[in-house]
Amino acid sequence: MIMAMTLRLTEAEDKALTDTAEQLGISKHEAARQAIRQLVEATRAPSTSDWLDAAEYVGRRDRELLDRLAQ
């Protein structure tokens, strides 16, 4: 489902959005959507699976060090 909304920007914000969209070769609409997705992702709380993924990554990356510390 797609929802419509009105986005009110200052002149400076509109110029920044326009410039960014042109740089990326996308529409202002798509640039705004990408920015919203990035903000939501950056501010969401990590889930249990995020923590488990991170622990697994560190375990693989630092296996030799962890083995030495365990001795």
N, C-alpha and C positions, 0 to 999 in steps of 0.2 A: 504494500500500500504506500502510495506517495502522498505526502501531506504538503500543502502549499503554505507559505508564510511570507510576510513582508519583512525585509531586513532594512532597517534605517541606519545609514552610515553617515559619518561626517565626510566633508569633502576630502580630507586627508586620508581617511580610511578607504574611501571609494577609489582614490588615486592609487593607493598602495595595492588594493585588490586588483585593479585594472592592470597595473604594471606587473604584478606577480603572475596573473593569468596569462598575459602576453608572453612573459618570459618562459612559462611552462607550455605554451601553445594550447591552452585549454580555455574554456569559457569562465567568466567570473562566477557563474553559478557553480561550476565544478570546483573551482578554486575554493569557494566558500564551503562547499560540502567536505572537501578534503581537510580543510583547516578544522572544521567542527569534529570530524572523525579523529584527527590527531589529538585535539584537545581532550576529547572524551577518553581516548586510550591512555593518554599521559596522566590523567587525573583519577583513573579508576583504581580501586584498591586491588592489590595482587591477590589472586585466588590461590587456593591450596595447590592446584596443579602448577601454577607459576613457581611457587616455592619449591615444589618437588623437582620441577625441570631445572631450576637453578642449582639445587643440591646435586642432582645427577651430573650436570655440566661441570661443576667444581670437582666432583669426585673423579670424573674422567680426566679432567685437565691436570689435577694435582695428585693423581694416583700414587706416583712414586714417592712424593713427599709424605702423603698420608700413611703409606706403608712404613716408611722410615720412622715416623713419629709413633706408630703403633708398637714398635719394637722396644 
